[in-house]
Amino acid sequence: MITGELKGKVEHVWDAFWSGGTANPLEVVEQIYVLFLPRRDDLSRRHVGDLNALFESLQHRAFRGEL
């Protein structure tokens, strides 16, 4: 059971969707997913870029015999 501050936040989000004309819970979940999907993709791309940079650095060090 959700109680306290978290319950208030969930109700606030639900009220915002309800007043915007969306009353179907499935549509609310879809909209929240659409809102956060681009953020997840950006973070994923950033992590892949960081891993590629680390891999290249390790390759260069291994080639020079530093590992």
SULLIN-V315047 format. One record per residue. PSI is psi as a letter, one per 30 degrees, with the letter a starting at -180 (none if undefined). NEAR is the number of other ideal C-beta (glycine too) atoms within 8 Angstrom. Layout:
# SULLIN-V315047
PSI:NEAR, PSI:NEAR
This chain:
# SULLIN-V315047
k:2, k:6, l:5, b:6, e:5, e:8, e:9, e:8, e:8, e:9, e:8, e:8, e:10, e:9, e:8, e:8, e:12, e:8, f:6, f:6, g:4, j:9, f:5, k:6, e:5, e:6, e:9, e:12, e:8, e:8, e:10, e:9, e:8, e:7, e:6, f:8, e:8, e:6, e:7, e:8, e:8, e:8, e:8, e:8, e:8, e:8, e:8, e:8, e:8, e:8, e:8, e:8, e:8, e:8, e:8, e:8, e:8, e:9, e:8, e:8, e:9, e:9, e:6, f:6, g:5, f:5, none:5
